[in-house]
Amino acid sequence: MVLVEPARLGTQAAFELEALAFIDWLTAGPVAPSFDAVQIAGDPERARRAQREAAGITVDAQTWREIVAAGRKLGVTLPA
C-alpha cells in the first residue's frame, strides 16, 4: 500500500491531473491475451453495477419469499 498526501506534492488539482494522466497511460498499455482491456481497480465492479442497473438482478423464488416476509414484518406491502 502506498499512501500519498497530495498537498505535499503541490496542489490537489495538479495531483489529480497527474493521477488521471497515469491512469490514461496505464489503460492504454497492451492488453493481456483473453482480455478486452486493461482495467484499474474498481472497473469490474463499476461495469457489473451498470449491467445490473440496466438489466436488473435475478432473485430466486425462495429468496424473494424471504424478502417479502421480512417486509411484511416491518409493515411494507407490495404494490399490486
NUMIDO-690838 format. One record per residue: x, y, z of N, C-alpha, C in turn. Coordinates in steps of 0.2 Angstrom, whole numbers, plus 2048, in hexadecimal, padded with zeros to 3 digits. Layout:
N
XYZXYZXYZ ...
***
This chain:
80
8047FA800800800800804806800 80280B7FC8068117FC8018177FE 80381B8037FF820805802827803 7FE82B8008018317FD7FD837800 80083C8027FC8428047FD8477FF 7F88487FA7F984C7F47FC8537F6 7FA8567FB7FC85D7FD80385E7FE 8078587FF80E8598008118587F9 80E8577F48118567ED80F85C7E8 80C8617EB8098677E78028687E9 7FE86A7E47F786B7E57F38647E4 7ED8647E77E985F7E67E785E7DF 7E68637DC7E48637D57E98607D0 7F08627D27F58607CE7F68587CF 7F58567D57F684F7D77F084B7D3 7EA84E7D37E584A7D07E68497C8 7E984F7C57EB84F7BE7F08497BD 7F58497C17FA8447C07F883D7C1 7F383C7C67F08357C77EC8337C1 7E88387BE7E48367B97E88357B2 7EE8387B27F28377AC7F68307AD 7F782E7B37FA8287B47F58227B3 7EF8237B47EA81E7B37E981E7AB 7E98237A87E88237A17EE81F79E 7F48217A07FA81D79E7FA81679F 7F78147A57F780D7A77F28097A3 7EC80C7A27E780979E7E8809797 7ED80D7947EE80C78D7F480778C 7F68047917FB7FF7907F87F878C 7FD7F478B7FB7EE7887F67EA78C 7F17E77887EC7E378C7EF7DB78C 7EE7D87917F07D17927EB7CD78E 7EE7C778C7EA7C27887E47C078C 7DE7C07887D77BE78B7D47C378F 7D77C978F7D47CF7927D27D478D 7CD7D878E7CA7DD7897CE7E478A 7D07E57917D37EC7927D77EB798 7DC7F07997DF7F17A07DA7F47A4 7DA7F17AA7D57F47AF7D97F77B5 7D67FC7B97D97FE7BF7D47FC7C5 7D67FD7CB7D27FB7D07CB7FE7D0 7C67FA7D17BF7FC7D17BC7FC7CA 7BF7FB7C57BC7FA7BE7B87F47BD 7B97EE7C07B57E97BF7AE7EA7C3 7AF7ED7C97A97EE7CD7A57F47CA 7A87F97C77A47FE7C47A07FB7BE 7A37F77BA7A07F47B479A7EF7B7 79B7EB7BC7967E77BE7907EB7C1 7927F07C478C7F47C77887F77C1 78B7FA7BC7887FD7B77837F77B3 7867F17B37827EC7B077C7EA7B4 77D7EA7BA7777E87BF7727EE7BF 7757F47BF7707FA7BE76C7FA7B8 76F7F87B276B7F77AC7677F17AB 7697EB7AE7667E57AD7627E27B3 7647E57B97617E27BF7657DC7C1 7637DA7C77667D47C97617CE7CA 7637C87CA75F7C27CB75F7C07D2 7597BF7D47587BD7DB7547B77DB 7567B27DE7527AB7DE74C7AC7E2 7477A77E17417A87E47417A77EC 7457A37EE7467A37F67497A97F9 74E7AC7F67507B27F874B7B87F8 7477B87F27427BD7F273D7BC7F7 73B7B67F97367B57FE7397B7805 73F7B68067427B980C7427C080C 7447C38077447CB80773D7CD808 7387CA8057317CD80672F7CC80D 7317C681072F7C58177327CA81C 7387CB81A73C7D081F7387D781E 7367D98187337DF81772C7DF81A 7297DA81A7227DA81E7237DB825 7287D882872A7D982F72B7E0831 72D7E482C72E7EB82D7297F082A 7237EC82871D7F082671E7F281F 7227EF81B7237F181471E7ED810 71B7F080B7167EC8077197ED800 7187E77FC7197E77F57147EB7F1 7167EF7EC7117F27E770E7EC7E4 7087EE7E27047E97DE7067E77D7 
***
